[in-house]
């Protein structure tokens, strides 16, 4: 990939992670296995393994396979949701396998940051507010992902959109800021960097690539979705953005009749994410995806997508600079 005419307003993320482009692939459940991680890493971004849908031994295997598939020394990351019951074991696998970059989410950033940093690990935490971003910086986190409510999957309860969140997080912290939520093309990358982000994290767009481990039916649902085809539901137990489907509309119906948190949890306790994302169950599965699905119209390889993102970013910068009609 050529760096010709690419102007990055910041190189902090490239230096922090040792990557060529300030583009991070999100660690999504049932999507972000070693194949997707390695493909992004080979193209100059930061690939990430999503441990949220893996047992400790599965995570160990994915880390090993990613290393085998990547050129020696190519950086990659692991995302560990802190709400997992076996989170201690997942963190221990990362330490034993000498994972150099760990993204944590859905929990207290102080829980494992000190332990990871003592081992020489770069730690990044996902935040939905500037207030939490500041707490992360105080706890020693190296960077934050500020994720707006446009994002697929689990969201912050305050529902702050990316365009509003990023500049507030930038003003609140000195550490590098990674923007996420609603970013699916080079125009989104340019907009996020203009708001003060040092880089971007992209989820749904990478989920709909050939190397993603998601089911073909899930990928097609993302491609088919329009601008109004996602819904933010399950707010009593954890706001979750999904593609509108029989199951997600059932979640909406439960909320409209004021179902209790216990009733909503019972509705979820059937491996819904696996069924929707990994097995492609349209009727009963949970098809987590972001609002940017309306911008996605194909299922390219990661290499094709990265080339496209960079070209679109160059065009967006040129347009703002007045170099394009």
N, C-alpha and C positions, 0 to 999 in steps of 0.2 A: 504494500500500500504506500502510495506517495504522500509525503507531507507537503507537497507543493501548494503554496498560497494558503496554508492553514494558519490562522492567527488565533492563538489561545490567550485570553486576557490574563490567565493565571497558569503557572506550571507547578503549583504547590502539590496537587494531587499526583502528578506524574512523579515528582520527587519522593513523596511519601510512600507510594506503592511500588515505584520502579517500573511504571508502565509508559507506553508511548502516547496514548490518548486518554483524556480525562473522562472515560466512559466506563461505568461499572455495570455489570449484569447482575440483576437482583437474585438473591437466594430464595427462590420460590419453591414451595412444597410440591412434590410430584412432577416438577418441571426441571429443576436445576441440578441435574446429575453431572457426572464427570465429563460426558461428551460435550454438553453445552459449555461447561466451564472451560474445558481445554480449547474448544473452538474459538471462544472469545479471547482467551489468552494468546493464542497463536496470531490473532488479528490485531494485537496491540492494546486491547482493553483489559480490564480486570474481570476475569471469570470468577464465578462463585458457586460453591456447592451448597445447596439448601439442606441443612441437617434436620429441618423441622419435620420431615416425613421419613426419617431414617433412624433405625436402631443403631447403637454404637458400633457394632461390627460392620453394618452396612456403610456407615460413614467412613470407617477405616478403609474399606475396600474402594470407595469412591475417591478418597484422597490418594490412595496408592495408584489407582488407574489414571487419575488426572496427571500425576507426576510422570507416569510412564508416557502419556500422550503428549506432554509438553516438552519443548526444548529445555535443556538443563538450565535451572535458575529462573525460569519464567515464573513470575509471581501469580498466585491465585489466592482466593479467600474462602472461608467457610462461614456461613451464617448460622447462628445458634439462637433460636427463640428461647428466652429465659423462662417462659412459662411451662416448658416441657418438664414432666416428672422426672425424667432421667437426665436433666441438664448437666448435672455434675459429671456423669459418665461421658457425655458428649464433649464437654470441655476437656476432660482428661484425655480423650482420644486426640483432640487437637494438640494438646501439649505433648503427648507421646509421639505423635507423628510430625512434630516440629512445624506445625502450620504457622506461617509468619504473619498472617493477617486474619483477624477474626472480627466479624460483624455480629453484634448482639442486638436483640430486639425484644419487645414485649416484656419488659421487666425493669428492675432497678439496675442502672448502669454500674453501680458500685459493687455489685455482687461478685464479679469475677475479674474486674479490670485490673486490680492490683496484682492478682495471681498471674494473669496473662502477661502483663507488662514486665514483671520480674523475670519471666521466661524469654523476654525479648520480642514479644508479639505486639504488633500494631493493632490497636483496638478502636473500632468504630461502632457507634451506637445509633440506632434509628429513633428519631424523635418526631412527635407531632406538634410540638410547641417550642417557641423560643425560650420559655422558662425552663423546660427540661433540657434544652441544648446547653444553657448556661450551667445547669447542675452537672451535666456530663463533662464539661470543660473543667469544672472544679474537682471532679473525681479522677481526672487524669486521662480521660479519653482523648485519642489522637485526632479524631475527626468525627463529624456527625452527618448522618443522612437525615435531612428534613423532608418528611414525606407528607404531601398534601392529600386531601380527602378524595382527589380524583383517582388515587391509586387503587389497584385491585387488591382483594384479600382484606386483611385486618387493618382497620383504620383507627385514628384517634377519636376520642369521644367528642372533641370540640369541633370537628369537621372544618378545619381551616384549609382553604385551598392553597395550592402550591404558589400561585402568583402573589398571594398575601404573606405566606409563611416564609419564603426564602429571604426577602429583604429584612424581615424582623430577626430571623436567626443570624443573618450576616451582621446585623448591628449589635447582636447580643454576645457574640463570641469572637475570639481571635483565631481559633483553630480552623482548619479547612472545613468547608461546608459543601455537601453533596446534595443536589436537588433531586427529588423524586416525586412521582405522581403526575400522570398525564403527558409524559414525554415519550414520543414515539417516532420523531423524525428530527432532521437537522435544524429545523426552525425552532423546535422545542428546546434543543440544546443551546442554541444561540440566545433564546429568551431567558433561560435559566442562568446562563453565565452573565447576561446583562443585568440580572437582578442581584448579582453578587456571589453566586455559587462558584466554587472552584472546579466543579465537575458535576456529572449527572449519574443517577442510577436509573436504569431502564429495566422494567419488568415485563409487562404484557407483550411488548413488541418482540422481545427475545423468546417469550413463551411460544409464539407463533413462528418458530423457525424449524428447519428440518432436524437440527441436532437436539432440540428440546425433547425431554422424555415424556411430555404430555401426549395424550391419545390424539389420533388424527381427528376424531369427532370434536374434541375440545378445541383444537386449532381451527377447525372449520367454523365453529361457533364464534370464535373471535373475529375471523375474517368476515363472517356474515353480519356481525353486529353493527348497528348504526349508532348515531350520536346519542340516542335516548334508550339504548338497549342494555344498560346496566342499572342496578339498583343497590342502594346502601340499606342493608337490613340488619336484623339481629342486634339492634342497638342496646337492648337491656343486658346482653351478655358479652358484647364485643362487636362494634360496628364492622360489617363485612360487606365489601362491594363484590357483586356477582353479576354475571350475565343473566338477563331475564329468561327464566326457564320454568318448567313446572315446579321444581323444588323451590327456587328463589321466590316465586310468586306465592307459594304456600307459606314461606317465612313472612312475607308481607301481610298475608291474610291473618296469620297468628298474631302479629303485632297490632293489626287494626282491631282485633277483638280483645286486645289487652291481655294477651297470654302472659303468664308469669315467667320469670327467668328459668324456673325448673322445667316448665313445659317446653320452652325454647331449647333448653339444653337436651331434653329428651329427644326432641326433633332432630338434633344434630348428632346424637350418639349412635350413628350407624355408618361411620367411616365415609361421610359425605364427600369430603375433599378428594379422597382416593377414587371414589366411584365416579365423580364428575371429571376430574382433571386427568387421572391416570387410566381409568377404565372407559371413559367416554360415555357414561350413563346420562343421557339427556333428561330423562324423566325424574330420576331420584338423586342425581349427583349434584354437588356444589361446584359450579363453574366460576371460580374466582377470576376476575379480570378487571382491568381498569377502564375508565371512561375513554381512554385513547383508543379503545377497540374500534371506534368509528373512523379512525385514521388508518386502520390496518386492512389491506386488501389482498395479501398474498402470504405464502409460507416459504420464504427464501432460505438459502443457506446463511449461516452466520457471516461468512466472508462476503456474500452479496449484500447483506444488510449493512455491515460495517462500511463497505465502500459507498453505499447509498447515503448513510448517515453523514459521512465526511463530506461528500459532494453537496448534500443539502445544506450542511452547515456553512460551507464555503459560499454557496449561493446566497444564503440568508445574510451573512456578513457583508457580502458585496452589495446586496440590495439596500441594506441600511446605510452603507457608505455612499450610496448613490451611483454605484458602478454598473447597476443593471436597471433596465426599464421596468 
